[in-house]
Amino acid sequence: MVPDLVIRPATPEDAADIAAVHVGSWQAAYAGLLPDEFLSGLSVETREQFWASSLADASRPHTVLTASTGEKITGFAVFGPSRDDDATPETGELSSIYLLPSEWGQGMGRALHEECVRGLSSQFESATLWVLSTNTQARKFYERAGWVADGKTKVESVSDGAVTLEEVRYRLPLG
């Protein structure tokens, strides 16, 4: 495991650090998978506004966890009820795990994943997650952790339709 790793629930004061991780992770993980213009145009300030609003919303059903080995947050994860149209109340969702590239391969992602699965297991019978179909690194990470592609796919557009995300769904039985 990661020495001195602290995983804790996020607070609104974490918005700036989470935004920096979010943008930095996307820019590194999706280089070559998404258009360079899109990735270089991602804004920490815009993401910070999103996270500040989300974390201040006491009614949000999802749990946001942060991970750090010092003062600065270097990873985060989000889980909660599934947002899928075909989900049952017994289905949860791991909606994101992002780390600064300097933390990749060090065990922080695995630790965040395990904490999310514990949280999901306390509330749900199974969980799903969506992964960019071309993100082989993430797909292998989840497959090693026991997730299995369930055959469901979706295509989403971001950046006012300029970028298309083709995703595949994975499922994990809990409990």
Legacy VTK file of the C-alpha trace (Angstrom):
# vtk DataFile Version 3.0
C-alpha trace
ASCII
DATASET POLYDATA
POINTS 175 float
0.000 0.000 0.000
0.878 3.660 -0.153
2.732 4.925 2.940
0.933 7.705 4.826
-2.125 7.464 2.539
-5.161 9.313 3.849
-8.553 8.692 2.233
-11.378 10.856 3.532
-14.700 12.374 2.465
-14.286 15.536 0.398
-15.367 18.940 1.673
-16.220 22.093 -0.312
-12.751 23.415 0.579
-11.256 20.597 -1.529
-12.791 21.862 -4.778
-9.616 23.467 -6.165
-7.410 20.425 -5.487
-10.010 18.021 -6.883
-10.364 20.184 -9.995
-6.585 20.160 -10.533
-6.516 16.355 -10.239
-9.537 16.030 -12.537
-8.034 18.138 -15.333
-4.490 16.792 -14.949
-5.698 13.220 -15.004
-7.887 13.729 -18.078
-5.088 15.480 -19.957
-2.649 12.641 -19.294
-4.950 9.598 -19.417
-6.822 10.655 -22.542
-3.860 11.996 -24.554
-4.090 10.314 -27.939
-7.623 9.089 -27.160
-9.410 12.449 -27.275
-8.589 15.505 -29.432
-5.596 17.543 -28.215
-7.554 20.791 -28.618
-10.245 19.495 -26.270
-7.771 18.309 -23.635
-5.665 21.484 -23.717
-8.847 23.535 -23.364
-9.907 21.878 -20.105
-10.027 24.483 -17.370
-9.168 23.942 -13.707
-11.204 27.058 -12.893
-14.323 25.699 -14.618
-13.910 22.308 -12.920
-13.372 24.069 -9.582
-16.726 25.848 -9.963
-18.387 22.509 -10.718
-16.788 20.781 -7.725
-17.453 23.684 -5.334
-21.135 23.591 -6.256
-21.357 19.799 -6.125
-19.568 19.471 -2.789
-21.687 22.211 -1.212
-24.912 20.429 -2.227
-25.948 18.474 0.865
-28.660 16.667 -1.118
-26.242 15.024 -3.581
-26.566 11.239 -3.414
-22.952 10.485 -4.334
-19.961 10.206 -2.016
-16.739 11.957 -3.024
-13.520 10.674 -1.450
-10.110 12.324 -1.611
-6.709 10.673 -1.352
-3.451 12.279 -0.255
-0.071 11.391 1.163
0.636 14.893 2.422
-1.022 18.278 2.390
-2.151 18.130 -1.226
-4.924 15.971 -2.638
-3.535 13.803 -5.430
-6.536 11.582 -6.135
-10.299 11.354 -5.773
-13.162 8.962 -6.405
-16.953 9.203 -6.601
-19.585 6.536 -5.948
-23.289 6.305 -5.223
-26.550 5.139 -6.762
-26.386 4.139 -10.424
-27.432 6.858 -12.865
-28.210 4.337 -15.629
-31.681 4.195 -17.153
-31.851 0.437 -16.606
-30.598 0.499 -13.001
-32.506 -0.972 -10.110
-32.408 0.508 -6.580
-29.991 -2.326 -5.693
-27.389 -1.066 -8.204
-24.657 1.381 -7.293
-22.118 3.095 -9.512
-18.435 3.853 -9.270
-18.548 7.004 -11.346
-14.898 8.057 -11.205
-11.411 7.437 -9.923
-8.829 10.008 -10.967
-5.231 10.471 -9.846
-2.465 12.853 -10.746
-0.234 11.031 -13.244
2.629 11.053 -10.690
0.524 8.691 -8.535
-0.253 6.135 -11.241
0.989 2.646 -10.468
1.754 3.466 -6.818
-1.308 1.823 -5.199
-3.412 4.926 -4.567
-5.951 4.028 -7.256
-6.292 0.522 -5.858
-6.801 1.911 -2.338
-9.464 4.366 -3.549
-11.143 1.570 -5.490
-11.243 -0.689 -2.425
-12.740 2.082 -0.306
-15.406 2.755 -2.928
-16.288 -0.933 -3.194
-16.633 -1.058 0.615
-18.974 1.928 0.498
-20.973 0.491 -2.388
-21.203 -2.931 -0.689
-22.837 -1.362 2.356
-25.691 -0.006 0.213
-26.035 -2.061 -2.969
-26.064 -5.626 -4.332
-24.078 -4.811 -7.482
-22.257 -1.884 -9.031
-21.522 -0.577 -12.503
-18.980 1.799 -13.975
-18.360 3.299 -17.401
-14.959 3.392 -19.086
-13.872 5.006 -22.328
-13.771 2.048 -24.722
-10.249 2.913 -25.916
-8.821 3.412 -22.400
-7.068 0.051 -22.142
-5.124 1.076 -19.023
-8.321 1.754 -17.047
-10.080 -1.278 -18.461
-7.230 -3.557 -17.363
-7.226 -1.932 -13.906
-10.929 -2.683 -13.415
-10.716 -6.164 -14.922
-7.895 -7.051 -12.488
-10.225 -5.910 -9.688
-12.973 -8.299 -10.821
-15.177 -6.026 -12.943
-16.628 -7.607 -16.090
-17.897 -5.829 -19.209
-21.647 -6.487 -19.347
-22.196 -5.748 -23.045
-23.803 -2.329 -22.596
-22.236 0.620 -24.449
-23.079 4.287 -24.853
-21.940 7.289 -26.825
-21.907 10.712 -25.215
-21.000 14.090 -26.623
-19.116 16.753 -24.684
-17.763 20.192 -25.504
-20.998 21.193 -27.251
-20.923 18.063 -29.396
-17.352 18.541 -30.607
-16.051 15.442 -28.800
-17.616 11.986 -28.769
-17.012 9.570 -25.899
-17.637 5.904 -26.631
-17.932 4.015 -23.352
-18.365 0.437 -22.221
-20.084 -0.575 -18.981
-18.573 -2.896 -16.414
-20.383 -4.657 -13.569
-19.291 -6.052 -10.211
-21.392 -8.173 -7.866
-21.136 -6.922 -4.277
-21.403 -8.679 -0.950
LINES 1 176
175 0 1 2 3 4 5 6 7 8 9 10 11 12 13 14 15 16 17 18 19 20 21 22 23 24 25 26 27 28 29 30 31 32 33 34 35 36 37 38 39 40 41 42 43 44 45 46 47 48 49 50 51 52 53 54 55 56 57 58 59 60 61 62 63 64 65 66 67 68 69 70 71 72 73 74 75 76 77 78 79 80 81 82 83 84 85 86 87 88 89 90 91 92 93 94 95 96 97 98 99 100 101 102 103 104 105 106 107 108 109 110 111 112 113 114 115 116 117 118 119 120 121 122 123 124 125 126 127 128 129 130 131 132 133 134 135 136 137 138 139 140 141 142 143 144 145 146 147 148 149 150 151 152 153 154 155 156 157 158 159 160 161 162 163 164 165 166 167 168 169 170 171 172 173 174
